[in-house]
Amino acid sequence: MGQPVLQAKDLYFSYDGKGNALDGVSLDIFAGERIAVLGPNGAGKSTFFLCLNGVLTPERGEILLDGRATGRRDRKRLCERAGIVFQNADDQIIASTVAAEVSFGPMNLRLPKDEVVRRVDHALAYMDLSPFRARPPHELSGGEKKRVTIADILAMESEIILFDEPAASLDPAGEERLETVLARLSAEGRTLVISTHDMDFAFRWATRAVVFAGGRVIADGAPETVFRDQETMARAHLRPPAMLTVADLLRTRGLLPASGVCPRTAAELAVLLDGSQS
């Protein structure tokens, strides 16, 4: 897979000086990966993202970008290369109009005005927000605000995007739109890291699953392998995805082959069922 684009090495962080929100976290992230970060509330997922993005500075350990260690002077470089979409859109939005909000990041990079305009126009079009450019963000729905926060990061042209619970507060239509955007970003070669409590989404979307518990990484591997590890699932208070449970049940009934790749979507399951009956 080559050299990781982003690395966390033995990160420690505490908010109160008593307990560690991060307790020796190490993780290598490679270009083009789709990583689902899983675990209960308080496991350290959001803190980890903020350290990767340079918002927080770990008390111990280091962040490497393209194999090079980063320090306080590299925060701007981290923020530019690894953008973060916060769980609560209102925590991220600060400007009086949608266009001003999306232009904030590129302007802070001191880019030429025409380049800022180009990036803003592209990000708004990408997220179907062009008609909203003059609207105050506080007048938008929760789903529309979420699209604005993603446009913020697109305008920065970040190659790595960290999504902290991106589907929170979205209705089913919003979730479907989000998955469409994620598929497009992945097809363009972006590296996507998403924290989520939705095991079904993680199973069908991710190429890799990383599980946090107590400020530590307790599992890291292929989603099917991680979800089949009963000890990990119990320790992190996770439930197996429905498709994995259904596939195992069908195998016990002889309706699917006893071995082979587990279907991740209903469409994949239908193909396997059709094949087993032919």
TORTOR-123783 format. One line per 4 residues: number of its first residue (from 1); their letters; for each residue x, y, z of C-alpha. Coordinates in Angstrom, 1 decimal, padded with zeros to 4 digits, always signed. Layout:
NUM	a	X:Y:Z; ...
This chain:
1	mgqp	+000.0:+000.0:+000.0; +003.0:+002.3:+000.1; +003.7:+004.9:+002.7; +000.7:+006.1:+004.9
5	vlqa	-000.5:+009.6:+004.1; -001.3:+010.3:+007.7; +000.0:+008.5:+010.9; -000.7:+008.7:+014.5
9	kdly	+002.0:+007.4:+016.8; +001.3:+006.6:+020.4; -001.0:+009.6:+021.0; -002.0:+010.6:+024.5
13	fsyd	-004.4:+013.4:+025.4; -006.3:+014.4:+028.5; -008.9:+017.2:+029.0; -008.6:+017.4:+032.8
17	gkgn	-005.2:+016.0:+033.6; -006.8:+013.0:+035.3; -008.1:+010.5:+032.7; -006.8:+010.0:+029.2
21	aldg	-009.2:+010.6:+026.3; -006.5:+009.1:+024.2; -004.3:+006.4:+025.8; -001.6:+005.5:+023.4
25	vsld	-003.4:+005.5:+020.0; -001.5:+004.6:+016.9; -003.0:+004.3:+013.4; -001.7:+004.4:+009.9
29	ifag	-004.0:+005.9:+007.2; -003.3:+005.1:+003.5; -004.4:+007.1:+000.5; -007.9:+006.2:-000.9
33	eria	-009.0:+004.2:+002.1; -012.6:+004.2:+003.4; -012.2:+003.8:+007.2; -015.1:+003.4:+009.6
37	vlgp	-014.1:+004.4:+013.2; -016.4:+002.7:+015.7; -016.9:+002.6:+019.4; -019.1:+003.9:+022.2
41	ngag	-019.5:+007.5:+023.2; -016.5:+008.7:+025.1; -014.2:+006.2:+023.5; -011.9:+008.9:+022.1
45	kstf	-013.0:+009.0:+018.5; -013.7:+012.8:+018.3; -010.6:+013.6:+020.2; -008.6:+011.5:+017.8
49	flcl	-010.0:+013.3:+014.8; -009.2:+016.7:+016.4; -005.6:+015.7:+016.9; -005.3:+014.4:+013.3
53	ngvl	-006.7:+017.7:+012.0; -004.4:+019.8:+014.2; -007.1:+021.4:+016.3; -005.8:+019.6:+019.4
57	tper	-002.2:+019.0:+020.2; -001.5:+015.6:+021.8; +000.3:+015.7:+025.1; +002.5:+012.8:+024.0
61	geil	+003.1:+011.1:+020.6; +003.2:+012.6:+017.2; +001.3:+013.0:+013.9; +003.1:+012.3:+010.7
65	ldgr	+002.1:+013.6:+007.3; +003.6:+011.8:+004.3; +006.1:+010.3:+006.7; +007.2:+013.6:+008.2
69	atgr	+006.6:+014.6:+011.8; +004.4:+017.6:+012.4; +004.6:+020.2:+015.2; +002.8:+023.3:+016.3
73	rdrk	+004.0:+025.2:+013.2; +002.4:+022.5:+011.0; -001.2:+023.0:+012.1; -002.1:+025.0:+009.0
77	rlce	-000.7:+022.2:+006.8; -002.6:+019.6:+008.8; -005.8:+021.6:+008.6; -005.4:+022.0:+004.9
81	ragi	-004.6:+018.4:+004.1; -006.9:+016.7:+006.6; -010.3:+018.5:+006.8; -012.8:+017.7:+009.5
85	vfqn	-016.6:+017.8:+009.3; -018.0:+018.2:+012.8; -021.0:+016.2:+014.1; -022.9:+019.3:+015.0
89	addq	-023.0:+021.7:+012.0; -023.6:+024.7:+014.2; -020.2:+024.1:+015.8; -018.5:+024.6:+012.4
93	iias	-020.6:+027.3:+010.7; -019.5:+030.9:+011.6; -020.4:+033.2:+008.6; -023.5:+035.2:+007.8
97	tvaa	-024.1:+033.7:+004.4; -023.5:+030.3:+002.8; -021.0:+031.7:+000.3; -019.1:+033.5:+003.0
101	evsf	-019.0:+030.4:+005.1; -017.5:+028.3:+002.3; -015.0:+031.0:+001.3; -013.6:+031.3:+004.9
105	gpmn	-011.1:+028.5:+004.7; -009.7:+029.3:+001.2; -009.4:+033.0:+002.2; -007.4:+032.0:+005.3
109	lrlp	-005.0:+030.2:+003.0; -004.4:+033.7:+001.4; -005.3:+032.4:-002.0; -005.9:+034.8:-004.9
113	kdev	-009.5:+036.1:-005.1; -010.2:+034.3:-008.4; -009.0:+031.0:-006.9; -011.2:+031.5:-003.9
117	vrrv	-014.2:+032.2:-006.1; -013.5:+029.1:-008.2; -013.3:+026.9:-005.1; -016.4:+028.3:-003.6
121	dhal	-018.4:+027.9:-006.8; -017.2:+024.3:-007.3; -018.0:+023.3:-003.7; -021.4:+024.8:-003.7
125	aymd	-022.3:+023.1:-007.0; -020.8:+019.8:-005.8; -023.2:+019.9:-002.7; -026.2:+021.3:-004.7
129	lspf	-026.0:+024.5:-002.7; -025.6:+027.1:-005.4; -029.2:+028.4:-005.0; -028.4:+028.9:-001.2
133	rarp	-025.3:+030.9:-001.6; -026.8:+034.2:-000.3; -028.9:+032.5:+002.4; -027.9:+032.9:+006.1
137	phel	-026.9:+029.4:+007.3; -029.1:+029.6:+010.4; -032.1:+029.6:+008.2; -031.2:+026.2:+006.7
141	sgge	-032.5:+022.8:+007.7; -030.2:+020.4:+009.6; -029.4:+018.5:+006.4; -028.7:+021.6:+004.4
145	kkrv	-026.3:+022.8:+007.2; -024.5:+019.5:+007.0; -024.0:+020.0:+003.3; -022.6:+023.4:+003.9
149	tiad	-020.0:+022.0:+006.4; -019.0:+019.4:+003.7; -018.7:+022.2:+001.2; -016.4:+024.0:+003.6
153	ilam	-014.0:+021.1:+003.4; -014.3:+020.7:-000.3; -013.4:+024.3:-000.8; -010.2:+023.6:+001.1
157	esei	-009.5:+020.8:-001.4; -008.5:+018.5:+001.4; -007.3:+015.1:+000.2; -008.2:+013.5:+003.6
161	ilfd	-011.6:+014.1:+005.1; -012.6:+013.2:+008.6; -016.3:+012.9:+009.2; -017.5:+012.9:+012.9
165	epaa	-020.9:+011.2:+012.9; -021.9:+012.8:+009.6; -025.4:+011.2:+009.5; -026.4:+012.6:+012.9
169	sldp	-029.7:+014.5:+012.6; -030.2:+013.5:+009.0; -033.5:+012.0:+007.8; -033.4:+009.0:+005.4
173	agee	-033.3:+011.2:+002.3; -030.3:+013.1:+003.8; -028.5:+009.9:+004.6; -029.0:+008.7:+001.0
177	rlet	-027.6:+012.0:-000.3; -024.7:+011.7:+002.1; -023.8:+008.2:+000.9; -024.0:+009.4:-002.7
181	vlar	-021.5:+012.2:-001.9; -019.2:+009.8:-000.1; -019.2:+007.4:-003.1; -018.3:+010.3:-005.4
185	lsae	-015.5:+011.5:-003.1; -014.1:+008.0:-002.8; -014.2:+007.6:-006.6; -012.2:+010.8:-006.9
189	grtl	-009.5:+009.2:-004.7; -010.1:+011.1:-001.5; -009.2:+009.4:+001.8; -012.3:+009.2:+004.0
193	vist	-012.4:+008.4:+007.7; -015.8:+008.3:+009.3; -016.8:+007.8:+012.9; -020.3:+006.3:+013.1
197	hdmd	-022.6:+004.3:+015.4; -024.4:+002.8:+012.3; -023.0:-000.7:+012.0; -025.0:-001.4:+008.8
201	fafr	-023.5:+001.7:+007.1; -020.0:+000.8:+008.3; -020.3:-002.7:+007.0; -021.6:-001.8:+003.5
205	watr	-019.3:+001.2:+003.0; -015.9:+000.8:+004.7; -012.9:-001.1:+003.4; -011.5:-001.0:+007.0
209	avvf	-013.0:-000.9:+010.4; -011.2:+000.6:+013.5; -012.7:+000.1:+016.9; -012.0:+002.4:+019.9
213	aggr	-012.7:+001.7:+023.5; -011.4:+003.5:+026.6; -009.2:+005.8:+024.5; -007.4:+002.9:+022.8
217	viad	-007.7:+001.1:+019.4; -008.8:-002.4:+020.3; -009.4:-003.7:+016.7; -008.3:-002.8:+013.2
221	gape	-009.0:-004.8:+010.1; -011.5:-005.8:+007.4; -015.1:-005.0:+008.5; -016.2:-008.7:+008.3
225	tvfr	-013.3:-009.8:+010.4; -013.8:-007.1:+013.0; -017.6:-007.6:+013.2; -017.1:-011.4:+013.7
229	dqet	-014.8:-010.8:+016.7; -017.3:-011.3:+019.6; -014.9:-010.2:+022.3; -014.2:-006.9:+020.5
233	mara	-017.9:-006.3:+019.8; -018.8:-006.9:+023.5; -016.0:-004.8:+024.8; -017.0:-001.8:+022.6
237	hlrp	-020.8:-002.4:+023.1; -021.4:-002.9:+019.4; -023.9:-005.0:+017.6; -023.2:-007.0:+014.4
241	paml	-024.6:-005.5:+011.2; -027.9:-006.9:+010.1; -026.6:-008.2:+006.8; -023.9:-010.2:+008.5
245	tvad	-026.5:-011.8:+010.8; -028.9:-012.6:+007.9; -026.1:-014.1:+005.8; -025.0:-016.3:+008.7
249	llrt	-028.6:-017.5:+009.3; -029.0:-018.3:+005.6; -025.8:-020.3:+005.7; -027.0:-022.4:+008.6
253	rgll	-030.2:-023.1:+006.6; -028.1:-024.1:+003.5; -029.4:-021.3:+001.4; -026.0:-019.7:+001.0
257	pasg	-022.6:-021.4:+000.5; -020.9:-022.3:+003.8; -017.8:-020.2:+002.8; -017.2:-017.1:+000.7
261	vcpr	-017.4:-013.4:+001.0; -020.4:-012.1:+003.0; -022.8:-009.9:+001.1; -022.8:-006.3:+002.3
265	taae	-026.0:-005.0:+000.6; -029.4:-006.4:-000.2; -028.4:-006.4:-003.9; -025.3:-008.5:-003.2
269	lavl	-027.4:-010.9:-001.2; -029.9:-011.3:-004.0; -027.1:-012.1:-006.5; -025.8:-014.8:-004.1
273	ldgs	-029.2:-016.3:-003.5; -029.9:-016.4:-007.3; -026.5:-018.1:-007.8; -027.1:-020.7:-005.1
277	qs	-030.5:-021.7:-006.6; -029.2:-022.0:-010.2
